[in-house]
Amino acid sequence: MPNLPDVVLWSIPAFVLLTVVEMVSYRLHPDEDAAGYEAKDAATSIGMGLASLAFDFLWKIPIVAVYTALYELTPLRVPVLWWTVPLMLLAQDFLYYWSHRGHHVIRILWACHVVHHSSRKFNLTTALRQPWTSLTVWPFYVPLIAAGVHPAALAFCSSANLVYQFWIHTERIDKMPRWFEFVFNTPSHHRVHHASQGGYLDRNFGGILIVWDRLFGSFVAETVRPVYGLTKNINTYNPLKVATHEYVSIAKDLKAARDWRERAGRVFRGPGWGPAPAAAPALTPRTTEASARTAAAPSEAQAPASSPVGKSTSA
């Protein structure tokens, strides 16, 4: 097994330090236009992050078992060397892009990922607002295991990707140098990703690199100031509700669904999908002609043309 460091564990002191620095910066230099901090929101994000560590540990048990079985079955092997690790990071980031994109466009996957977008603030604690049901992520990385990447090496790459994304959850940094903005994911790009405006929805899925979005047509540059949160905000700081609210919504929609086709759509189509409303019955030519004649004929409530006083005789 490769002897690779636990990137997340080693990064915790930096997470704490940078968060404190950002909080102090808002105290010393407040920005009326920025989302900033709110105590209950930050506490919820931190609580969600701490609990996700415990849930992720539970999910890793079956995931590691599956990955290990696949790794033993494949004849391929990728050694952990100084020049293969960057290539593994590149491949993992590519698959992360598709995992992230899939978790936005398939509702049952969105039910997991929506947790990370549920805050109406955008600061370094938002990066810690992680889901408790990350069991939906592992299938996207099966190609790496099948190609001979050791599960421990994949875990290292995934951790490095996660740690990189911590610093891009901030409004304190406007723009990075132009070359950096073109290649890498930055706070500006990620603010777009967390925005709820129509033109910003489902954009900028990259983890470390933004080039995947540029290649696959999902990139949008930041122009107007983002409005953070969901298109329908949940207005709760209860961690359990934050973690499960979309699953509850799916269950309600399934209960109200009219048939199995709608049930499948409610689970596997986009988060905003709904069945088309029933079309009005089409009128046949005979029905149309009869309707026209009825409309042209005088009603009983109309005064006859020969009325002696020229007024309606109806009561």
VENMOSUL-V826211 format. One line per field, one symbol per residue. phi: phi as a letter, one per 40 degrees, with the letter a starting at -180 (. if undefined). burial: + if it has 16 or more other C-alpha atoms within 10 Angstrom, else -. A space follows every 10 residues. Layout:
phi=???
burial=???
This chain:
phi=.ccbcccccc cddcdccccc ccdcccccbc bccccgbadc cccccccccc cccccccccc cccccccccc ccccccabcc bccccdcccc ccccccdccc cccbbbcccc dccddcbccc bbaccccccb cbbccccdcc bddcccchcc dccccccccc cccdccccca bcbcbcddcc ccbbcbdccc cccccbcdcc cfbfcdccbc cccccbgbcb ccbcccbchb cbccfabcdc cccbcccccc ccccccccac cccccccbcc dccacccccc ccccdccccc cccccccccc ccccccdcbg bcbcc
burial=------++-- ----+--++- -++------- ---++++--- ++-++++++- -+--++--+- --+--++--+ +--------+ ----+--+++ ++++++++++ ++++++++++ ++++++++++ ++++++++++ +++++++--+ ++-+++-+++ ++++++++++ +-++++++++ ++-------- +--+++++++ +++++++--+ ++++++++++ +++----+++ -+---+++++ ------+-+- -++++++--+ --++--+--- -++-++++++ +--------- ---------- ---------- --+------- -----
